[in-house]
Structure formats: structure tokens, C-alpha cells
Amino acid sequence: MTSYDDLLAFDRDHLWHPYSSMTAPSPVQQVLSARGVRLRLQRDSGPVEVVDAMSSWWCAIHGYAVPELDAAVVDQLGRMSHVMFGGLTHEPAVQLGRRLVDLAPAGLDKVFLADSGSVSVEVAMKMAWQAHARDGIGRTKFFTVRGGYHGDTFSPMSVTDPDGGMHSLYAGFLPEHVFADRPPATGEPLEEWKSATQALFEQHADDVAAVILEPLLQGAGGMHAYDPEAVRFLATLAREHGALVIFDEIATGFWRTGTAWAADACGVTPDVLCVGKALTGGYVTLAAVLTTAEVAAAVDASPAGAMMHGPTFMANPLACAVAVASLDLLAATDQAANIARINAALDEGLAPARDLGSVADVRTLGAVGVVELGTPVDVRRVTEAALARGVWVRPFRNLVYSMPPYVTSEEDLRTITTAIVEAVEEVHG
């Protein structure tokens, strides 16, 4: 067994972590195990249990060591862990495809199973490109709004916020697309934004292959919530000018914002829907792209004659089997009521943060609670302050937020919200 000190030393010297420096790495916590909504961490003082306020970046919606999901993995291991999807198929992939088609907005009945959220956005953008290539129009631009985040590979980076986003380093290297201003926050007037957005779109309309959006909530770009009317407006603009509508619901899907899809709350069915993160309940990486028969036919009518993407681990049987089990668990509970329960607890528990001088805004949407500071968060100190109160959070930029597992109890939700408010007050005042 590697000692605690040796493990952290090797990690520090050799392992890169997300968005971190290799030469001056941030501190990390060693996880010994996870069960329910708790992570068991090894600390200098010994093992401790903390409530996970993050759902492991929003995917572990059922918590950890879930018996039904464990059983699905074990059962599938007894059959096969993986086979190529080229020229072969298997029951877990077919079952998952059926479940996704049944759950998705009507008409989205063609399913491409991808490796990860970023890859699903790559595939969606390829679909839009190929769909227009069939008739020689050759549309080469995507239209989106500032403040968004769509993934870390190059095509998703190119439609992520070009200035304030984490990928601004690559400006000049990425393809240049068209960015409207970020929609006003929920409840703010839209008319001025609509007018400017329409004018910008019409300047580029003949070149736009698709509008791509995170509907209702921009996730890693700043946890910005905006009005369903803005989503409807952008979708209408796209369709009036022959462009497709792509919804990136990797973060917002599977009830996170209060409905099965954010699209449901907007009253818009996209032409292409990207899903991921919570798809497997956080067990293994898997994503999917759903589209219509019309788009699929347009893709096939392109010069390539087929969808030109095929990941090695496409439709991995283990991932598909646990995804089906995760969707079964979601369906076994009234999720609309459950997410409303979580929202009420987040809303009540984070409200005291509004009285803190360092806090610029407090907002909730579905199972998402956000405390926005007026200055950048001292990530190290706020993380430690929350851990001292029994909660794992991962702040970024000027945000301390929670997207807890859907099985989090009222008591644990109070623990989360109290820890966030008190950690912000302790560190930032």
C-alpha cells in the first residue's frame, strides 16, 4: 500500500489535474471511498467523511456505491466488457437507445453514442456541417451567445466564450464563429438584447450552420440562468434562416434544472440534442447525440454519405448497461417533485449569503444553487473552510456553488448550504 504522504508526493510531481499547473499544483484531497452522498477522505488528521455538494462535476446524481448501478455493471461484466460497435451491436446499446428516444423531446429518434460530453458536441457540430454540405451551401459558421461553455476539445472550444472563457488562450488558433451578447438574467428585459442579436444574426445568416446553446443555464461559463423566451427567440431566428438548433444539455439534462430537459421548460425541440454527465449516474464516461430523421437524412446526403465519426469505445456495453440502470432509477421517483424539494432547500439555505458584503448575487435553478462573489474566490481557503464544516465544494472564478446528488436529504442539504455561507463569510466577509 502506498503511504498517504508518498501518494500525494507522486501525485504532485507527476499527475496533471483539470485546469491545473504541473509546476505549481493546487492541493488535492485523497478519496478513500465513496458511498451515498459522502466522500471518505484521507486528511493529515486521519480519515474524514464529507458531504459531496458537487455530484462529482454534476454526474453522480444517485450518489455513490448505488446497489442497482453496481449490479448492472457486475452483470454486464459477466457477459462482456467491450466490443467494437463497427459492424456489431448488443442489447445494452439497443436498450439505451430506446430509453433515450422515449425520454427525449418527440422527433429526436436517431441516436449517436459518444465517449464524452465534448465529443458529443464535436459530433453535433459535424452533423450540422454535413447537413448543409449536401446542397453546396457550405455554411461554415456557428452562432451562439457569450458566456457559454461546450467542452475542451477544439470544436467545442470554438463556440465557448472567446474572451472571458477558459479557452481564450487559443484565440487566433480556433475557428472564429459568431457570438451574440449573453442573454439577460432571468426576469430582466429582453427587447434590447433581442434587437441587437437579430441584427447580428442577419449579418451572418447565410453562413450559419446552426445555433448552439446551453438552454436556461450556462454551466462552467458562469452558472448564468436566463429566460426561456431568449431560447425560443434564438431557435426561431435559426429556423427562419435555415440553420439548425443544437442544445447542449450535458449539464442541464436529466432533471438538473427542474424538468427532464431544459428544452421542455423552453417549449423548444432542438434539431440536435447533446447529453452526457449524468447519463451513467457518474459511473463511467458516456454521452449521446440525438437528432431527427430529417437531419440524419441530410447528413447521409452529404458527399461523405455517412456520419463521419466513430469512437473506439462507442456504445461501450458496460457504459450502456449502467446508463439504462441509471435511467430506471430516475424513472422510479417523481423527479419533478424531488428537484423542487432540493431547490427549496437550496433557496432557503443560501438566502443568508445575500446579507454578506462580499456577495453580488445568490440564485437557484432546479438542483443548482449559486453564490456569486464580487471578486474572485480564494479557492484554496474556501475549500478548506467548507471541508472543516464537513462539505466538499469546488469553487471557480467568482462562484461558490452546489449541484448535489438527487438523493441528498434535507439534513445534508442544510449541511451543504450552511457550509457554503459560513465558508464565504469566513474567507471573504
C-alpha positions in Angstrom: 0.0 0.0 0.0 1.3 3.5 -0.9 1.5 5.7 2.2 -0.6 8.9 2.3 2.5 11.1 2.0 4.0 9.1 -0.8 0.7 9.1 -2.7 0.3 12.8 -2.5 4.0 13.4 -3.4 3.8 11.3 -6.5 0.5 12.9 -7.5 2.1 16.4 -7.0 5.2 15.5 -9.1 3.6 13.5 -11.9 -0.1 13.8 -12.3 -1.9 16.6 -14.0 -5.3 17.6 -12.7 -8.0 19.5 -14.6 -7.2 23.1 -15.3 -4.1 23.0 -13.0 -0.5 23.9 -13.2 2.0 21.0 -13.3 4.8 23.1 -11.9 2.8 24.7 -9.1 -0.1 22.4 -8.5 -3.1 23.2 -6.2 -3.7 20.9 -3.2 -5.7 17.8 -3.8 -7.7 15.5 -1.4 -7.2 11.7 -1.4 -10.5 9.9 -1.7 -10.5 6.5 0.1 -14.1 5.6 -0.8 -17.5 7.0 -1.6 -20.9 5.8 -0.5 -24.3 7.5 -0.6 -23.7 11.3 -0.8 -20.4 11.1 1.2 -16.8 11.0 0.2 -14.3 9.4 2.7 -11.1 11.5 2.5 -7.7 10.9 3.9 -6.6 14.0 5.8 -3.5 14.8 7.8 -5.6 14.2 10.9 -6.9 10.9 9.6 -9.9 9.7 7.6 -13.0 12.0 7.5 -16.4 11.8 5.8 -17.8 14.9 3.9 -21.0 15.5 2.0 -20.4 15.8 -1.7 -22.0 19.1 -2.9 -20.8 18.7 -6.4 -22.1 15.3 -7.6 -18.6 14.8 -9.0 -19.0 17.6 -11.5 -22.7 17.1 -11.8 -22.8 13.4 -12.9 -23.2 11.3 -9.7 -26.9 12.1 -9.4 -27.8 9.0 -7.5 -24.7 9.2 -5.2 -22.1 6.6 -4.8 -22.0 2.8 -4.4 -25.5 2.6 -5.7 -26.7 -1.1 -5.4 -28.7 -1.1 -8.7 -25.9 0.5 -10.7 -23.3 -1.7 -9.1 -25.4 -4.8 -10.1 -25.8 -3.6 -13.7 -22.0 -3.3 -14.0 -21.3 -6.7 -12.5 -24.0 -8.4 -14.6 -22.6 -6.9 -17.8 -19.1 -7.8 -16.8 -20.2 -11.4 -16.8 -21.2 -11.1 -20.4 -18.6 -8.7 -22.0 -16.9 -5.5 -21.0 -16.5 -4.2 -24.6 -16.9 -5.0 -28.2 -16.4 -2.6 -31.2 -19.6 -1.0 -32.5 -18.4 -1.1 -36.1 -20.4 -3.9 -37.7 -21.7 -5.2 -34.3 -24.4 -4.3 -31.9 -25.6 -5.5 -28.5 -28.6 -5.4 -26.1 -27.3 -2.6 -23.8 -26.9 -0.2 -26.7 -30.3 -1.0 -28.1 -32.0 -0.7 -24.6 -30.2 2.6 -24.0 -31.2 3.9 -27.4 -34.8 3.0 -26.8 -34.8 4.7 -23.4 -33.3 7.9 -24.7 -35.7 8.1 -27.6 -38.6 7.6 -25.2 -37.3 10.3 -22.8 -36.2 12.9 -25.4 -38.5 15.5 -26.9 -40.6 14.0 -29.6 -38.9 13.6 -33.0 -35.4 13.1 -31.7 -35.2 9.4 -32.5 -31.8 8.9 -34.1 -29.0 8.3 -31.6 -25.2 8.5 -31.8 -23.5 7.2 -28.7 -20.3 9.1 -28.0 -17.4 9.0 -25.5 -17.9 12.2 -23.5 -19.7 15.5 -23.5 -17.0 17.3 -25.5 -17.1 14.5 -28.1 -20.9 14.8 -28.3 -20.6 18.5 -29.1 -18.0 17.7 -31.8 -20.4 15.2 -33.3 -23.3 17.6 -33.2 -21.3 20.3 -35.0 -20.1 17.8 -37.6 -23.8 16.8 -38.1 -24.7 20.4 -38.7 -21.8 20.9 -41.1 -22.6 17.8 -43.1 -26.3 18.5 -43.2 -25.6 21.8 -45.1 -22.8 20.3 -47.3 -25.4 18.2 -49.2 -26.7 21.2 -51.3 -23.5 23.1 -51.8 -24.4 25.9 -49.4 -21.3 25.2 -47.4 -22.3 27.0 -44.2 -19.2 27.3 -42.1 -20.2 29.4 -39.0 -22.0 28.6 -35.8 -24.0 31.2 -33.9 -24.0 31.2 -30.1 -24.0 33.6 -27.1 -21.2 34.8 -24.9 -20.7 33.2 -21.5 -21.2 29.7 -22.8 -19.0 26.6 -22.3 -19.3 23.5 -24.5 -16.2 21.4 -23.8 -12.4 21.2 -24.0 -11.8 19.8 -27.5 -11.3 22.2 -30.4 -14.7 22.4 -31.9 -16.5 22.9 -28.6 -13.8 25.4 -27.6 -14.5 27.4 -30.7 -18.1 28.0 -29.5 -17.2 28.6 -25.9 -16.9 32.3 -24.7 -14.0 33.7 -26.8 -12.9 36.4 -24.3 -13.8 35.6 -20.7 -13.9 31.9 -21.1 -11.1 29.5 -20.0 -10.1 28.9 -23.6 -9.4 32.5 -24.6 -5.7 31.4 -24.7 -6.4 29.7 -28.0 -7.8 32.9 -29.7 -6.4 33.1 -33.2 -5.9 29.3 -33.4 -9.6 28.3 -33.1 -12.1 28.8 -35.9 -14.0 32.1 -35.5 -17.7 31.8 -35.0 -20.4 34.4 -34.3 -21.2 35.4 -30.7 -24.1 37.5 -29.6 -24.2 39.1 -26.1 -25.1 36.8 -23.3 -28.9 36.9 -22.7 -30.0 39.0 -19.7 -30.5 37.1 -16.5 -34.0 35.6 -15.8 -36.6 38.3 -15.3 -34.6 41.1 -16.9 -35.9 42.9 -20.1 -35.1 41.2 -23.3 -36.1 43.6 -26.0 -32.8 45.5 -26.4 -30.9 42.2 -26.4 -33.3 40.7 -29.0 -32.9 43.6 -31.3 -29.1 43.5 -31.2 -29.0 39.7 -31.5 -31.3 39.7 -34.6 -29.2 42.3 -36.3 -26.0 40.4 -35.7 -27.6 37.1 -36.9 -28.9 38.6 -40.1 -25.4 39.9 -40.9 -24.2 36.2 -41.0 -27.3 34.3 -41.7 -26.2 32.8 -45.0 -23.1 31.3 -43.3 -24.7 29.9 -40.1 -25.0 26.2 -40.0 -26.5 26.1 -36.5 -27.3 27.9 -33.4 -25.7 26.1 -30.4 -26.8 26.9 -26.8 -26.9 25.6 -23.3 -30.6 26.3 -22.7 -31.7 28.1 -19.5 -28.4 27.7 -17.7 -24.8 28.3 -18.8 -22.8 25.9 -16.7 -19.0 26.2 -16.5 -19.1 29.6 -18.2 -20.5 31.2 -15.1 -23.7 29.5 -13.9 -25.8 32.2 -15.6 -29.5 31.5 -15.7 -31.6 33.2 -18.4 -35.1 33.3 -19.6 -36.8 30.6 -21.7 -38.0 33.3 -24.0 -34.4 34.0 -25.0 -34.0 30.3 -26.0 -37.2 30.4 -28.0 -36.1 33.6 -29.8 -32.7 32.1 -30.8 -34.4 28.9 -32.0 -36.8 30.9 -34.1 -34.0 33.0 -35.6 -32.2 29.9 -36.6 -35.2 28.2 -38.3 -36.3 31.4 -40.1 -32.8 31.4 -41.8 -32.4 27.7 -42.5 -30.0 26.9 -39.6 -30.2 24.0 -37.2 -30.7 24.3 -33.5 -28.3 22.4 -31.2 -29.0 22.2 -27.5 -26.1 21.3 -25.3 -27.9 19.7 -22.3 -24.8 17.9 -21.0 -25.2 19.8 -17.7 -28.9 20.7 -17.8 -30.4 17.4 -18.9 -31.8 14.6 -16.7 -33.8 17.0 -14.5 -31.0 19.1 -13.2 -32.8 22.4 -14.0 -36.3 21.1 -12.8 -37.6 19.4 -15.9 -36.4 16.3 -17.8 -34.7 18.6 -20.3 -34.3 22.4 -20.2 -35.8 22.2 -23.6 -39.1 21.1 -22.0 -39.2 24.3 -19.9 -38.4 26.4 -23.1 -41.1 24.7 -25.2 -38.5 24.1 -28.0 -37.4 20.8 -29.5 -33.9 21.2 -31.0 -32.8 19.6 -34.1 -29.8 18.1 -32.3 -29.6 17.3 -28.5 -26.3 16.6 -26.7 -26.5 14.7 -23.4 -23.8 13.4 -21.1 -22.5 13.8 -17.5 -25.5 12.2 -15.5 -26.2 9.7 -18.3 -24.5 6.8 -16.5 -25.1 8.2 -12.9 -21.4 9.1 -12.8 -20.1 5.5 -13.1 -18.2 5.7 -16.5 -17.9 8.2 -19.3 -20.7 8.2 -21.9 -22.6 10.7 -23.9 -25.2 10.7 -26.7 -26.3 12.9 -29.6 -29.9 12.7 -30.6 -31.3 14.1 -33.8 -34.2 13.9 -36.2 -34.8 11.7 -39.2 -34.6 14.8 -41.4 -31.2 15.8 -40.1 -29.9 12.2 -40.3 -31.1 12.1 -44.0 -29.3 15.4 -44.7 -26.1 14.1 -43.1 -26.3 11.0 -45.3 -26.9 13.1 -48.4 -23.6 14.9 -47.9 -20.6 13.9 -50.1 -19.4 11.5 -47.4 -22.6 9.6 -47.5 -22.4 8.8 -43.8 -21.8 10.4 -40.4 -18.0 10.7 -40.3 -17.2 9.9 -36.7 -16.6 6.6 -34.9 -15.0 6.4 -31.4 -13.2 3.2 -30.5 -15.3 2.9 -27.3 -18.6 3.9 -29.0 -21.6 2.3 -27.2 -19.3 0.5 -24.7 -21.6 -2.2 -23.2 -20.6 -1.5 -19.6 -21.4 2.2 -20.0 -24.7 1.5 -21.8 -25.8 -1.1 -19.2 -25.2 1.2 -16.3 -26.9 4.1 -18.2 -30.0 2.0 -18.6 -30.0 1.2 -14.9 -29.5 4.9 -14.1 -32.5 5.9 -16.2 -34.5 3.2 -14.4 -33.7 4.8 -11.1 -34.6 8.3 -12.4 -38.0 6.9 -13.6 -38.7 5.3 -10.2 -39.1 8.6 -8.5 -41.2 11.7 -9.2 -38.2 13.8 -10.2 -40.2 17.0 -10.7 -41.2 16.9 -7.0 -37.7 15.7 -5.9 -35.9 18.5 -7.7 -38.4 21.0 -6.3 -37.6 19.7 -2.9 -33.9 20.3 -3.5 -34.5 23.7 -4.9 -36.5 24.8 -1.9 -33.7 23.7 0.4 -31.0 25.4 -1.6 -33.1 28.6 -1.9 -33.7 28.7 1.8 -30.3 27.6 2.9 -28.3 30.0 0.7 -30.5 33.1 1.3 -28.4 34.3 4.3 -25.5 34.8 1.9 -27.3 37.8 0.4 -26.5 39.7 3.6 -22.7 39.2 3.1 -20.8 42.2 1.9 -18.7 40.0 -0.5 -21.7 38.5 -2.3 -23.0 40.0 -5.5 -25.8 37.5 -6.1 -27.5 34.4 -4.9 -29.5 32.3 -7.3 -31.0 28.8 -7.7 -32.5 26.9 -10.6 -33.7 23.3 -10.1 -30.9 21.4 -8.2 -28.4 24.2 -8.7 -27.5 26.7 -6.0 -25.0 29.6 -6.7 -23.4 32.2 -4.5 -21.7 34.8 -6.8 -19.0 36.9 -5.2 -18.0 40.4 -6.3 -14.4 39.3 -6.6 -12.6 36.0 -7.5 -13.0 33.2 -4.9 -10.0 32.3 -2.8 -10.4 28.7 -3.9 -8.0 27.1 -1.5 -9.2 28.8 1.6 -13.0 28.5 0.8 -12.5 24.8 0.0 -10.7 24.2 3.3 -13.3 26.2 5.2 -16.1 24.1 3.7 -14.2 20.9 4.4 -13.9 21.9 8.1 -17.7 22.0 8.1 -18.0 18.6 6.5 -18.7 19.5 2.9 -16.8 19.1 -0.4 -17.2 22.1 -2.8 -15.1 23.1 -5.8 -15.5 26.8 -6.4 -14.3 28.5 -9.6 -13.9 32.1 -10.8 -16.1 34.1 -8.5 -18.6 31.3 -7.8 -19.2 29.0 -4.8 -22.0 26.7 -5.9 -23.6 23.3 -5.3 -25.2 20.8 -7.7 -25.9 18.0 -5.2 -26.9 14.4 -5.9 -30.6 14.0 -6.2 -30.7 11.6 -3.2 -29.4 14.3 -0.8 -31.5 14.5 2.3 -32.9 17.7 3.8 -30.4 17.4 6.6 -27.4 17.1 4.2 -28.7 19.9 2.1 -28.7 22.1 5.2 -25.2 21.0 5.9 -24.2 22.0 2.4 -25.8 25.4 2.4 -24.6 26.3 5.9 -21.0 25.3 4.9 -21.1 27.4 1.8 -22.5 30.5 3.5 -20.2 30.2 6.5 -17.1 29.5 4.3 -17.8 32.5 2.2 -18.3 34.7 5.3 -15.1 33.3 6.9 -12.9 33.9 3.9 -14.4 36.9 2.1 -16.6 38.5 4.7 
